Amino acid sequence: MNELLTLEDIDNIEDGAETELEYYESIQRAINSGSAWSMQGSYGRSMFDAIQGGYCMLGKRSFKDYYGNFIPSRDDICWGERGSYDYVKKLQGQEWADMMGDI
């Protein structure tokens, strides 16, 4: 598990990654790091969209965003809700959910 957001992740998010998997792996690392929730608005929107679409799940820890809003952890929400492992599994499949969960 690597929770650090790298320069390559930032490039993948801002300029687009070569593959969909690389893009969402970078988004998942951004979510997990927590620091990206306080970055420019496009990061928050990208992370929120990935969670809403079931491509990524909430991080293992809760955070506050730039405005002080509480961002729950995946353990703070109910089974099957957006941002949970089960929501990702339902929309993208077990293999995808396991990949995102291992980041």
DAGIMO-V795259 format. One record per pair of residues at least 6 apart in sequence whose ideal C-beta (glycine too) atoms are under 7 Angstrom apart, sorted by the first residue. I is the first residue (numbers start at 1). J is the second residue. D is the distance in Angstrom with one decimal. If there is no record, write none. Layout:
BEGIN
i: {I,I}
j: {J,J}
d: {D,D}
END
This chain:
BEGIN
i: {1,1,2,2,3,3,3,4,5,5,5,5,5,9,9,9,12,12,12,13,13,13,13,13,16,17,17,24,24,24,25,27,27,27,27,28,28,28,29,30,30,30,31,31,31,31,32,32,32,34,34,34,36,36,37,37,37,37,38,38,44,50,51,51,51,51,52,54,54,54,54,54,55,56,57,57,57,57,57,57,57,58,58,58,58,58,59,59,60,60,61,62,62,62,62,62,63,64,64,65,74,74,74,77,77,79,80,80,81,85,85,88,88,88,89}
j: {102,103,29,103,29,32,33,33,29,30,33,35,36,26,29,30,22,23,26,26,27,30,43,46,23,23,26,50,55,56,103,46,47,50,56,56,100,103,103,36,43,47,47,56,58,59,59,60,103,59,61,63,43,47,44,63,65,71,65,66,65,56,57,58,82,83,82,87,88,90,91,92,92,100,74,83,84,85,88,100,101,72,73,74,77,83,73,74,73,74,73,70,71,72,73,76,71,70,71,71,83,84,85,83,84,86,86,87,87,97,101,96,97,100,97}
d: {6.7,6.6,6.7,6.9,6.8,4.4,5.3,6.3,5.4,5.4,4.4,6.3,6.0,3.9,5.2,6.3,5.7,5.6,3.9,5.4,6.4,6.5,6.7,6.0,6.8,3.9,6.3,6.1,4.7,5.9,6.0,6.1,5.9,4.6,5.3,4.7,5.0,4.5,5.9,3.8,6.3,5.8,5.2,5.7,6.6,5.0,4.3,6.6,6.4,6.4,6.5,4.0,4.8,6.5,6.2,5.2,4.3,5.6,6.2,4.4,6.3,4.0,6.9,6.6,5.9,5.0,6.0,5.5,5.1,6.9,3.0,5.5,6.3,5.7,5.1,5.6,6.2,5.6,5.0,5.8,6.7,6.1,5.8,4.2,6.8,3.8,5.9,6.9,5.8,6.6,5.3,6.5,6.1,5.2,4.5,5.8,4.6,6.1,6.7,5.9,6.0,5.7,6.3,5.6,5.6,5.4,4.8,5.9,6.2,5.6,5.6,6.6,4.3,5.9,3.9}
END
